[in-house]
């Protein structure tokens, strides 16, 4: 179990640029989740995958946000035309998913995005 | 809809004091409840969980009981240590997190 890894750890970008973050889950985990966390708040759910299928994306913050998990392994989260309000920590987590949603999440250390 | 309300912090306690962090939820049915902890400089990690009403989750001296009557899942520890200083998050299934409670334990 090498844990969930996220890359990069930090990203500084100028307003209007596109950014892409990568998440590598624990290898045997079938579910992968993305969250946004701002200072003093808990993780805010964005989207999740079961294998390569994106099962929920209505909570993505706007149509500038998109996520993929093309082969059911790693995932990417892209933000197009970044805005200063996108500055936050973006967290990835994985789990062995069940229909009851009772499996614990394993989190990565996050990607901190700063939009200038 | 589903939601979690968590006691706001920060909380500062002396070592060996009793800890309670309140968490209440709104949900349909009896979904699983979790407490996650984030130590300084680290990612969130599972502390304990309960998957049905009246279950008690426990780990590292922490306990929480899933109470459907009061829709609560309060976190307790009888005697905190300096090493328990962290931020604690209550969560309803994988989708709803509380705002987090920062705990500082002083020697």
Interface residues (C-beta under 8 A of the other chain):
Chain A: X4 X31 X33 X35 X40 X41 X42 X43 X44 X45 X48 X59 X91 X93 X95 X100 X101 X102 X103 X104 X105 X106 X107 X108 X109 X110
Chain B: X4 X6 X31 X32 X34 X36 X42 X43 X44 X45 X46 X49 X51 X89 X91 X93 X94 X95 X96 X97 X98 X99 X100
